[in-house]
Amino acid sequence: MNRIIVLIFTFLFFMACKQEYKPRNIEKVTIKAFEIDSSSIRAIQVVDNETIFYAGSNGDVGFTTDNGALWNVLNIRYQDSIIPHFRSLAFNGSDYFALSIGNPALLYKISEGEATLQYTEEDKKVFYDALTFFDDNLHGIAVGDPTEECASIILTEDGGETWNKIPCENLPEIIEGEAFFAASNTNIKTIGNTVWIASGGNKARILKSTNFGKTWQVFETPIIQGNGPQGIYSIDFFDENNGIIIGGDYSKPLENKANKAITKDGGKTWTLVANNQSPNYKSCVQYVPNTAGKEVFAVGKTGISFSNDGGITWKDVSKEGYYAIQFIDENTAWLSGDKKIGKLEL
């Protein structure tokens, strides 16, 4: 009898595991906004329901640990006169790293309320766009616009203590006029030891490495390209095969032409979705956790859009403008925008 009961429970368990996820039909979202003094915020790192870190345009790295009741801010200055404009922020499991755009490039480690300069680079063309760590928290990567005939890519293998720039001979050649966008710190994505980087401008392509950035492949995409503000602004992957890219033309944010695509083969080939349909230009796209790759949110200065079929079809769910979104779980996300942080609860 006991054996029969065990078999029944085992059968029911496997049947439950095989049940297909049923995506939600979200029509509208509301967001609680927190004003952040004098800062355009493009980069956030979510910790939990109560805690979020951000890096802003006024040399400020701030955080809250009590759901926005109190914000602690560290103001960083370089040589007393240069205010870093941060658009990248990453976490290695113990410390935060903030990277500025413009010349000189400044990469700081933020630990226990102190900022330590870990990497600098001076060049009239220098402009770093995004920063992240791999799953092991030892390997990290940042990407920037080309200062030579390749992308500017710096790597760390020791959790961010030292950073080194990859020589151009070890990187794919960048087309003249091709660059990267510092819109939301999400034109770069890592899973395991694999990294994908999305470009824009005269070309909209995917740079991919499966060995922490040691060797690279390049893949074409059908995203709108050929002009400076056109291209891919954000990339995300649900798993190593299924991913999504989004962007458009920043100078024509209401256009929907060829601005979103999906892949099912790890980024080798891409298929346009919802062409000439919502959403229009967006600066960040993210899969919703625990939804089997079905639910996706995209945000930008034109508002917030939602898909419940993996990005095939979309609906607009808010007109509020934000630069970036990052989920805690399937019900809660933090967002960043112009002088504001937002919290979305479904």
C-alpha positions in Angstrom: 0.0 0.0 0.0 2.8 2.4 0.9 4.5 1.7 -2.4 1.3 2.6 -4.3 1.0 5.9 -2.4 4.6 6.7 -3.2 4.0 6.0 -6.9 0.9 8.2 -6.9 2.7 11.1 -5.4 5.6 10.6 -7.8 3.2 10.6 -10.7 1.5 13.8 -9.5 4.8 15.5 -8.9 6.0 14.9 -12.5 2.6 15.9 -13.9 2.9 19.2 -12.0 6.4 19.8 -13.3 5.1 19.2 -16.9 2.3 21.8 -16.6 2.9 24.6 -19.0 3.4 28.1 -17.5 0.3 30.3 -18.1 1.4 33.9 -18.7 -0.5 36.7 -17.2 -2.6 39.2 -19.1 -1.3 42.5 -17.7 -3.1 45.5 -19.1 -1.7 48.3 -16.9 0.9 48.9 -14.3 1.4 51.5 -11.6 4.8 52.6 -10.3 5.7 54.3 -7.1 8.3 57.0 -7.9 11.1 58.3 -5.7 12.7 61.6 -6.6 16.5 61.6 -6.7 18.2 64.9 -6.5 20.0 66.1 -9.6 20.8 62.9 -11.3 19.9 61.1 -14.5 20.1 57.4 -13.6 20.8 54.8 -16.3 22.3 52.0 -14.1 20.8 50.1 -11.2 21.6 47.0 -9.2 18.7 45.4 -7.4 19.3 43.5 -4.2 15.9 42.6 -2.8 12.4 44.1 -2.2 13.8 46.8 0.1 17.3 47.4 -1.4 18.5 48.9 -4.6 21.8 50.6 -5.6 22.1 53.2 -8.4 24.8 55.2 -10.2 24.0 58.6 -11.6 25.1 61.4 -13.9 26.3 63.7 -11.1 29.0 61.5 -9.7 26.6 60.0 -7.3 26.3 56.3 -6.2 23.3 55.9 -3.9 21.2 53.2 -2.3 18.2 52.5 -0.1 17.8 49.5 2.2 14.3 50.5 3.5 12.2 50.6 0.4 13.0 54.2 -0.4 12.3 55.8 3.0 15.9 56.9 3.2 18.5 57.2 0.4 22.3 57.2 1.2 24.5 58.9 -1.4 28.2 58.9 -2.0 29.4 61.8 -4.2 32.6 61.0 -6.1 35.0 63.5 -7.6 38.1 62.9 -9.6 41.1 65.2 -8.9 38.6 67.4 -7.1 37.3 69.0 -10.3 35.9 66.2 -12.5 32.4 64.9 -11.8 32.1 61.4 -13.2 29.0 60.8 -15.3 28.2 57.2 -14.4 26.0 55.0 -16.7 27.3 51.6 -15.6 27.1 49.8 -12.3 27.9 46.1 -11.5 28.1 43.9 -8.4 30.6 41.1 -7.9 28.9 39.6 -4.8 30.7 41.8 -2.3 31.5 45.1 -3.9 29.9 47.5 -6.4 31.7 49.0 -9.4 30.7 52.2 -11.2 32.1 53.2 -14.6 31.9 56.7 -16.1 31.4 57.8 -19.7 33.7 60.3 -21.4 37.4 61.2 -21.1 38.9 60.1 -18.8 37.2 56.8 -18.2 36.9 56.2 -14.5 36.1 52.8 -12.9 35.5 52.9 -9.2 35.1 50.1 -6.6 32.5 51.0 -4.0 33.1 49.1 -0.7 31.8 50.0 2.8 31.0 53.6 1.7 34.4 54.2 0.2 35.2 54.7 -3.5 38.6 53.4 -4.8 39.7 54.1 -8.4 40.5 50.8 -10.1 41.0 51.7 -13.7 41.5 54.9 -15.8 41.8 55.4 -19.5 42.5 58.7 -21.4 41.7 59.1 -25.0 39.6 61.7 -26.8 37.4 58.9 -28.2 37.0 57.0 -24.9 33.3 56.3 -24.0 32.4 53.3 -21.9 28.8 52.1 -22.1 28.1 49.1 -20.0 29.6 46.9 -17.2 28.8 43.6 -15.7 30.2 40.5 -14.0 29.9 36.9 -15.0 28.2 34.3 -12.8 31.4 33.4 -11.0 31.8 37.0 -9.8 35.5 36.8 -10.6 35.3 37.6 -14.3 34.0 41.0 -15.3 33.7 42.9 -18.5 33.0 46.4 -19.7 32.4 47.6 -23.3 32.9 51.0 -24.8 33.0 52.8 -28.2 36.0 52.1 -30.4 39.1 54.2 -29.9 40.8 52.2 -32.6 39.4 49.7 -35.1 37.7 47.5 -32.5 35.4 47.8 -29.6 36.9 49.0 -26.3 36.6 46.0 -24.0 38.3 45.7 -20.6 38.3 42.5 -18.5 39.0 41.4 -15.0 39.7 37.9 -13.7 40.1 38.8 -10.0 36.8 40.2 -9.0 37.6 43.7 -10.2 40.9 44.4 -8.5 42.7 44.7 -11.8 41.4 45.5 -15.3 43.1 45.1 -18.7 42.0 46.2 -22.1 41.9 43.6 -24.9 44.2 44.4 -27.8 42.5 45.0 -31.2 44.2 42.0 -32.7 42.1 39.8 -30.4 38.8 41.5 -31.2 36.5 41.6 -34.3 36.9 44.7 -36.5 34.3 47.4 -35.9 32.7 49.0 -39.0 33.2 52.8 -39.3 30.3 54.4 -37.5 29.5 51.4 -35.4 29.4 51.9 -31.7 27.5 51.1 -28.5 24.8 52.8 -26.5 25.1 53.8 -22.8 21.3 53.9 -22.4 20.6 51.4 -19.5 23.7 49.3 -18.8 21.9 46.5 -20.7 23.6 46.3 -24.1 25.6 43.5 -22.5 24.5 40.2 -21.1 26.3 37.2 -19.4 25.2 33.7 -18.7 27.8 31.2 -17.4 31.0 32.0 -19.2 29.2 33.5 -22.2 28.7 37.2 -23.0 26.7 38.9 -25.7 27.3 42.6 -26.6 24.9 44.6 -28.9 26.0 47.4 -31.2 24.4 50.2 -33.1 25.0 53.1 -35.4 26.1 52.1 -38.9 25.7 48.5 -37.9 23.5 46.6 -35.4 25.4 43.4 -34.6 26.0 41.0 -31.8 29.5 40.3 -30.5 29.6 36.9 -28.6 32.2 35.2 -26.6 31.9 31.8 -24.8 35.1 31.9 -22.9 35.0 35.1 -20.7 36.0 37.3 -23.6 39.1 35.6 -24.8 37.8 34.9 -28.4 34.9 36.4 -30.2 32.3 35.8 -33.0 30.1 38.5 -34.7 26.5 38.0 -35.9 24.3 40.2 -38.0 20.9 41.4 -37.0 17.9 42.8 -38.9 17.5 45.7 -36.4 17.3 49.2 -38.0 20.9 50.5 -38.7 22.9 52.8 -40.8 22.6 56.0 -38.9 24.1 57.2 -35.6 21.1 56.9 -33.2 19.8 53.7 -34.8 20.5 50.2 -33.6 20.3 47.9 -30.6 20.0 49.5 -27.2 19.4 46.5 -25.0 19.8 42.7 -25.0 18.6 40.0 -22.6 18.7 36.2 -22.7 16.3 33.8 -20.9 18.8 30.9 -21.3 21.8 30.2 -23.5 19.6 29.9 -26.7 16.7 32.2 -26.3 17.2 35.9 -26.3 15.8 39.3 -27.3 17.1 42.6 -28.5 15.4 46.0 -28.7 16.2 49.5 -29.6 15.2 51.6 -32.6 16.0 55.2 -33.5 16.6 57.5 -30.5 16.0 60.6 -32.7 12.6 59.2 -33.8 11.4 57.5 -30.6 7.8 57.1 -31.9 8.8 54.9 -34.8 8.4 51.1 -34.5 10.3 50.0 -37.6 12.6 47.0 -37.2 13.4 47.7 -33.5 12.9 44.3 -31.8 14.0 40.8 -32.6 14.4 37.4 -31.0 16.8 34.5 -31.3 16.5 30.8 -30.6 20.0 29.7 -31.4 22.1 31.7 -29.0 22.3 34.9 -31.1 23.5 33.4 -34.4 20.3 34.4 -36.2 17.6 36.9 -35.3 13.9 37.3 -36.4 12.1 40.6 -36.3 8.9 40.6 -34.1 5.9 42.9 -34.0 7.4 45.0 -36.9 5.8 48.4 -37.2 3.8 47.6 -34.1 4.2 48.5 -30.4 6.5 49.0 -28.7 8.4 51.9 -30.2 11.9 53.0 -29.2 13.0 51.4 -26.0 16.3 51.5 -24.0 15.9 48.4 -21.9 14.4 44.9 -22.3 14.2 42.3 -19.6 12.7 38.8 -19.1 10.5 38.5 -16.1 12.0 35.8 -13.7 10.1 32.6 -13.1 7.8 33.0 -16.1 9.5 30.4 -18.4 10.8 33.1 -20.8 7.2 34.1 -21.7 6.9 37.5 -19.9 9.0 40.4 -21.0 9.1 44.1 -20.1 10.6 46.9 -22.2 11.0 50.5 -21.0 12.2 53.8 -22.5 11.4 57.4 -22.5 8.3 56.6 -24.5 6.8 54.4 -21.7 6.6 50.8 -20.7 5.5 47.8 -22.8 4.7 44.1 -21.9 4.8 40.8 -23.8 3.4 37.5 -22.5 4.5 35.4 -25.4 8.3 35.8 -25.3 8.3 39.1 -27.3 6.2 38.1 -30.3 3.4 40.5 -29.5 3.2 43.5 -27.2 0.9 45.9 -25.4 1.7 49.3 -23.9 1.0 49.2 -20.1 2.3 52.7 -19.0 3.2 56.0 -20.5 5.7 56.8 -17.7 9.2 57.2 -19.1 12.1 55.2 -17.6 15.6 54.2 -18.8 16.0 50.8 -17.2 14.2 48.0 -15.4 15.4 45.2 -13.2 13.3 42.5 -11.6 13.5 41.0 -8.1 11.0 38.3 -8.9 8.0 37.8 -11.1 6.0 40.4 -9.1 8.4 43.2 -8.3 10.9 45.4 -10.2 12.9 48.5 -9.7 13.3 51.1 -12.5 15.5 54.1 -13.1 14.9 57.3 -15.0 15.5 61.1 -15.1 16.1 62.1 -11.5 13.9 59.3 -10.3 13.8 55.6 -9.1 10.6 53.7 -9.5 9.2 50.5 -8.0 6.7 48.4 -9.9 4.6 45.7 -8.1 2.4 43.5 -10.2 
